[in-house]
Amino acid sequence: MQARIYTDNDADPSAIKPGPVAIIGYGSQGRAHARNLRDSGHEVIVGARSGGRAEAAAKGDGFTVMSPAEAAKAASLIALLTPDMTHAEVYTRDIAPNMQAGDALLVAHGFSIHYGQIQPARDIDVILVAPKGPGDLVRREYERGAGVPSLFAVWQDASGKARDKALAYCAGNGGTAGGAIETTFAEETETDLFGEQAVLCGGASELVIAGYETLVEAGYQPEVAYFECLHELKLIVDLMYEGGLAKMHSFVSETAKYGDLVSGPRVINAETRQRMREVLRDIQTGSFARDWVLENQAGKPRYAALLREDLDQPIEHTGARLRARMGWLQPGANAGQA
């Protein structure tokens, strides 16, 4: 069954008025949400640590800035947009003591709620609005009168109006202009983690590295292997992003298309899918979440070691040398262009 696409006509902006809405976490998403909501006619305040970069940036954008605790106390809807692993601390210390019955807590990713890092009070609404794009794109699309498609969900409806609040926030951020889909905290969290691990980050990077190493081990030049397995990947991804498999197939050669159809299933096969199911099972059971929480509590030693190892692979050194000669990738290369 196809999901319903919610538009501006389905949202009632008054559901989060008179406000104010507090944005806690003024990074890429937080800054975009705050500016979009303000430009949509909502009262917005920012909660940020005194003397930090977030405070300076928010003040520079013309917002009233308070401590996170003061902002939570002043607002009727608190958007917690700090990194996932900070949610429990920020909520417990700054937000929970300052929320009133009927207020709403909003997150842009369900990790901390779904996996129990936050235990919300029973008398508040808990909602999710997740734009499917980075903050700068969320802002750019809003500014041109469009929007980035978004997901929205309700975890807890204490006021009877939680869903209306989620849709109103989504609309104020441009999400219903781009098309909004209703989901659950479990679905948003688990699919997001799976996509990152099995396809977008983990799967894609390991596929690129394996292809590069296969060619180099067979005696081909590292530079040529880099071009074929990493550099040209952007061309294919852009085609798929713009028009799905159909556009990709229509722009590549017949030889490339035939190779795709006969060899792709040899690489991504039943064994690969079984590994993907194992990744998904770890996410669904909470095993991955427990591991990540414990890793953070220990100071992330394994994470740091794995990251160093990942960034010290031969493909990284080859790529850095080649990219240095690609003028269009250098800072300022496109400055002044229309």
Sequence and secondary structure as in RCSB ss.txt:
>XXXX:A:sequence
MQARIYTDNDADPSAIKPGPVAIIGYGSQGRAHARNLRDSGHEVIVGARSGGRAEAAAKGDGFTVMSPAEAAKAA
SLIALLTPDMTHAEVYTRDIAPNMQAGDALLVAHGFSIHYGQIQPARDIDVILVAPKGPGDLVRREYERGAGVPS
LFAVWQDASGKARDKALAYCAGNGGTAGGAIETTFAEETETDLFGEQAVLCGGASELVIAGYETLVEAGYQPEVA
YFECLHELKLIVDLMYEGGLAKMHSFVSETAKYGDLVSGPRVINAETRQRMREVLRDIQTGSFARDWVLENQAGK
PRYAALLREDLDQPIEHTGARLRARMGWLQPGANAGQA
>XXXX:A:secstr
     B GGG  GGGG S  EEEE  SHHHHHHHHHHHHTT  EEEE  TTSHHHHHHHHTT EEE HHHHHHH 
SEEEE S GGGHHHHIIIIIGGG  TT EEEESS HHHHTTS    TTSEEEEEEESS HHHHHHHHHTT    E
EEEEEE SSS HHHHHHHHHHHTTHHHH EEE  HHHHHHHHHHIIIIIITHHHHHHHHHHHHHHHHTT  HHHH
HIIIIITHHHHHHHHHHHHHHHHHHHS HHHHHHHHHHHHHHS HHHHHHHHHHHHHHHHTHHHHHHHHHHHTTS
HHHHHHHHHHHTSHHHHHHHHHHTT GGGSTTTTTT  
